[in-house]
Amino acid sequence: MELTEEQIERYSRHILLQDVGVEGQEKINNARVLIVGAGGLGAPAAMYLAAAGVGHIGIVDADVVDLSNLQRQIIHFTKDVGVKKVESAKEKMLAINPDIEVTTYHEFLYSDNAREIIKPWDFVIDGTDNFPVKFLINDACILENKAFSHGGILRFNGQTFTHIPGSACYRCFFKEPPPAGAVPTCSQAGVLGAIAGMLGTIQAAEALKYILGVGDLLTNRLLTFDAKTMNFRTINVKKRDTCEICGSHPTIDHLIDYEQAACDLKNH
């Protein structure tokens, strides 16, 4: 697909980059990215990917906009309270860039639909704060051979890593979800709204780097930060040969619906 004159102007700051150019922008325009969660992390990721011209973006979220979401979920406005999050997000994404296509999934991600939903996409962004769904996304992406970005926020802290086939997966870091009640929920512990923007934009950058094939992705590395001190730390993690799903002899060959033990989707 060749760029039109209007698109050349729209994406001119990308095209000026040596690592992007016209060819790179065409890759972006032809890419397909799925965002699970239209909340704190998914909101900035969706806006930046839409603005960048990612040709087809999917949004998965079963919730409606709540007033308490607006402190951090910047894709939703006060007028959207009570509206489906996926529809609110789609409206803003098309407003910033009408060239793109947005597919919405107003449903929860479960073991019986996760692989079908994830299968058509090139890259997946985990924008949830829900341990069962994080493991579900990880396992579905491994089984479907998909790259994805993990993200998590709480209080003043954030963490993220990127998985591509062959690199460490979420289970290489954490074998299974924590037991119910072991981790405070967002509504119990709180979260600084801007933290969501910091991490969501990192996830969007990782998606664009993956599409373009430039730079070093956060593979086999966990990036963490504390916004109170603005200290960023990168922890190297090796792919675990005994990993239950991506190791040499995997023991998990199907998706699992774990018990909900963290905050639900509307509170992320």
N, C-alpha and C positions, 0 to 999 in steps of 0.2 A: 504494500500500500504506500503510494507516494504521498508526501505531505503537500497540502494545499498552501497557498500564499498566506492565508490566515493562520494556519497551524505553524508555519515557519516563524511568523511573528510571535505567536503565543508561546512557543517553546524556544525562542531565540536564545535565552540564557542557558538552556541546556545545550543547544546546538553549538554554542561558542566553546563549550568544554571539549578539550582534546579527547577525553575518554568517552564522550557521548557522540557529538556530531549528529548529522542527519541520520546516519545508519543506526546509531544508538537510540535516537528518538523513535525511529520506526519500530525498533524492538520493543520499546515501552508501549507504543500504540497498539502493538499486536499481542501484548501480554495479558494474562488472566490471573488475577489475584483474589483469593477468598479471605475475608476477614470474619472471624468468629467472635461476635460480641460487638455491638454498636454502642459501647459505653466509653469509659475513661480512656482506654488504650485504642480502641477501634475508632473513636471519633477523630483524633488528629491523624491517625494512619490513613483513614478513609479520605480525609480532605487533602492531604498531601499527595496521595496516590492519584486521586481524581485530578488535582491541579497539574500533576506531572504528565497526565495523559495516558495512564494505564487504560488500555482499550476496553477491558471488561473486568468489572469488579463485582464480587459477590459479597453479600452481607447476611450473616446468620444471627438472629436474635429473636427470642419469643416474647420479649417484654414490651411494655409501653413506657413512654417517658413519664418520669416522676419528678416532682419539684426538687427533691433532694439530689437528683442526677445532675442538675444544671451547674453545680459548683465545680464540675470537672469535665463533664461530657459536652464539649463545646460545639458539637455538631447539632445539638438540640437547643431550641430557643424556648422562652417562656410560653409562647403561643402553642408549642407542641406538647404541652403536658396532656397526657391521656392518649396521645397518638402513638401508633406502633413505631418503635424505634427504627425499624428497617425502612419504613416509609419516610419518616422524618429525615433520616440520614440520606436516603436517595434524593430527596428534594434538594438538599444543600449541595450534594455532589454534582448533580446536573446543573445547578445554578452556577457553580464555579466553572464547570466545563461540560457544555452540552454535547461535546463530541463523543463522550464515553458511553458505555452501556453498563447499567447496574441491574444485577439480578438479586432479588430479595428472597430470603427464607425466613418467614415468620413462624419459627418452630424451634424447639429445643433440639440439641444434638444428642442423639442416643446411639446405642450400639447397632440398632437396626436401620439407621439412616446415614450414619457418619461417613461410611466409605462411598456411598452413592453420591452424597453431596460434595465430598472432597475430590473425588476422582477426576472431574473435568478441569481442575485448576492447576496452574503452573507452580504457585507458591501460596502458602497458607500463613496467615497471621493469627496467632492465638491472643485474643484480646480479652480473655475471661479472667475471673478471679474465683475459680471454681475448680478445686483439685480433681474431682471425677472427670470433668470435661477436659481438663489439661491432659490427663492420661489418655482419654479417649482420642483427642486430636493427635497426640504423639503416636499412639498405636495405629490409628487409621492412616496417618501419613507414612509410617514405616511399611505397612502392608500394601499401600498404594504407591510406594516409592516416590513420595513427594517431599519437597523441601518446605521447611516452615520456620517461623520465628516465634519463640516462646517469650512471654513477657509477664511480669508479676509486680504489683505495687502494694505497699502497706505503709501507713504512717508517713514517714519522710524517705522511705527507701524504695528502690526499684532494682529489678534484675532481669536480664535477658540473655539469650543465646540463640544461635541459628543452627538448624540441622539441615544438612544435605545428605543424600544417600551415601552411606559409608562413614559418616562422622558420628560422634557421640549423640545419643538421643536423650530424651527427658528421663527415661528409666536408667540410663547410665549414671545420671546425677542422683536421682531419687527412685528407689526401687518400686515403691507403691505409695498411695496417698496416706497422709497421716490419719490416725484414728479420729473418730468424731469428737469434737470438743478440744482437740490438742492445739489447734491454731485459731486465734481470734478472728472473728469476721470483720469485714470493713466497717460495718455499722457499730461494732463494739470498739474497735481500735482507731477508726478514722483514717483519713488519707488526705494529704495536702493536694489540692486540686492540680496545681502546676506539675506535680510529679507525673501525673498521667500524660501530660503533654510532652514532657521530657522523654519518657520511655516510648510512647507511641510514635514519636517522630524518628527515634532510633530504629524502631521496627520497620517503618516506612522506608528509611534509608537502606536497611538491609535488603528489603524486597527489591528496590531499584538496583542495588549493586548486583544482586543475583540475576536479575533480568539482563543487565548490561554485561555481566561477566567481568566486572572491574573491582579492584581493591581486594582487601582481605575480609571475608565474612567472619562473623563471631562463631565459627565452628570450633568445637573442642575447647571453647572458652566461655566462661560465665562472667558477664559484665555486671557488676553491682555498683550502686552508688548510694550515698547518703547525702541528701540535699541540705541537711543542717550544716554540714562541714564542706559540702561540695567535693568530697573525696570520691574518686572513681577507682575501682579496683577490678583487675581482670584475673580470674582464677583459671589456670589451665586444667582441663579434665580430659582424660583419655577415654576413648571408646572402650567400654567394658566387654571383654570377650565372653563373659558369662551373663551378659545382659539377657533378660528374659524374653525380649522381643527382637533385638538387633544383633545378638551375639552369635557365636558359631553354631550353637545348638539351642535355638529358641524354644521356650516352653509355652509361649503364648501364641496361639494361631487364630484367635478370634477376639472380638472387641468385648470389653467388660464394662458394665454399668456399675460403678462403685457407689457406695452410700455417700450422700451429700454430707460433707464435713466442713465446708468453708462457706463463704458468703454466696448467696445466690446471684444470678446474672444481673439483676437490677441494681445490685449494690456495688458492682465492680467499678 
